[in-house]
Structure formats: C-alpha cells, structure tokens
Amino acid sequence: MSGKLIKNGIRTDGRKLDELRPLKIEAGVVERADGSAYVEFGTTKVMAAVYGPIKVHPRHMENSRKGILKVRYNMLPFSVYDRKRPGYDRRSVEIAKVVSEAFESVIFLEEYPKTAIDIDMEIIQADAGTRVAAITAASVALADAGISMKGLVSSVAGGRVEGNIVLDLTKDEEDVDDAIDLPVAMIARTGEITLLQMDGDATAGEIEKIVKIAEKGCKEIEKAQVEALLKKYSAEAADNR
Ligand code: ADP
C-alpha cells in the first residue's frame, strides 16, 4: 500500500514499519538527583530525575503502609515549534497520572512506608512519543536511584498510519488522517503490560497487531536501558578501584 508517508513499506525517514527511531539512552546524567536518565527517540528528547525515598510534604499525605509516588511531566516552552506557554496544563496533569499508574504496580512501594518517591520528567524536544520516552527515562532513573522494582519498564507507541501497522510514530505520522497511536508500557522481561492507551478507532485485530509491534519495540528498548545502566555502573566501579 502506498500513501503520502509510507511507500512500499518504507517511511519518510527511511525506517521500516517495525523499526524504532534512532534510540539513545544515558543513565545518571545529573549529579544532584538520586537517579536520572536522558532518552532520545529520534528527535524526541526527554530527561527524567528521581528523588527518593524522601519525606512526604504535606505530612497528611503520608501513608504508613507504603510509599507514595509523585510524578510530574512538563513540556519545556522551546520543545515545540510554536513556543509553548510555560507550566503545567490539563494534558501534562493527565500524562503525569497515567505515568504514575504505569509505575504503581511495578515499584515495591510497600518497602517505602511514610515516604515519597518523586519522578520529574522534562520534555526537551517533542516529536510525538514524549510520554513513552519519558516513561523509558523514568524507569532508568528509578533503577539508577536504587528503587526496588519488579523490573525495568520499557515504553513505546505502536499505531496505524495509512493502513500500515507501525512502530514508534513521529508527529507527522500521528497527524495523518485516520492514524491510530497506541502508547504501550511494559516490563519487557516478563511481558506484563503496565500502560495501554488509545487514540483513534481500531479493530480488535488491529489492536492485537499494534500491541505486538510495540512489544517488539519494548524488548529492544529494554536492552538499551540495561546497557545504559551497566555503562554507568561499570564506569563507577572502575573509578572506585
Ligand atoms: P505524546 O507526546 O506522548 O505522543 P500527544 O499524543 O499528546 O503525546 O502529543 C503528540 C505530540 O504533539 C507531542 O509529542 C508534540 O510533538 C505535540 N504536542 C503536544 N502538545 C503540544 C503543545 N501544547 N504544543 C505543540 N505541540 C504539542
């Protein structure tokens, strides 16, 4: 099938349908936070930092049985073509909630009673997929901070563009008529899905194929997440020798 953006199975940026954008993951990129990470999915660039476990403010939000997660997602004004008004809006609050839910079942929160774990995600440059890149970064930042988790969470969107099932959509692809964008987050090691969202109308068969292509992407992302963590910690071990 040949469309405006996809011709004979090749996309405008030269990618195959099931190919990720150039992926870059770095662990421990800032010194002040307990854990941090930088992630690029092509021209989408994000940073995540984790503080925790820390004291809960305000105190009445404390839970004596488990830690609480405080998640922030913020798009910097220069991250999009038309400068964005600084600060949080409805979309950023919704994304923070969704990301929080993606980690609730993964972090062993019962190991952190009466404390909070702060996850800050900053979108430096946006070309679709910011929430999935941010989840990928937050997961590496959590591991870098030494927070106990069931496993690393990897995240990417799958979707439908011009009738083709594709992996890791760009903004141009997302904006095509009839496009479907389906962000998926999962513990790639176990296959447990922790986030599944949907934008657009898809059939059950299409959803199945989209989730499958996203799973393939998550497995590749997990490898890069592990490599980034190993790189940081092997460098630290060498320094301490
Ligand atoms: P995600 O970035 O997780 O895919 P959306 O589907 O809401 O989330 O957004 C898709 C893309 O639309 C973003 O990555 C960004 O490129 C663009 N976008 C979102 N919000 C804005 C905004 N306020 N101003 C300009 N572009 C935006």
Boltz pocket constraint, residues with backbone or C-beta under 6 A from the ligand:
constraints:
  - pocket:
      binder: B
      contacts: [[A, 79], [A, 80], [A, 81], [A, 82], [A, 84], [A, 91], [A, 126], [A, 127], [A, 128], [A, 129], [A, 130], [A, 131], [A, 132], [A, 171], [A, 174], [A, 181]]
      max_distance: 6.0
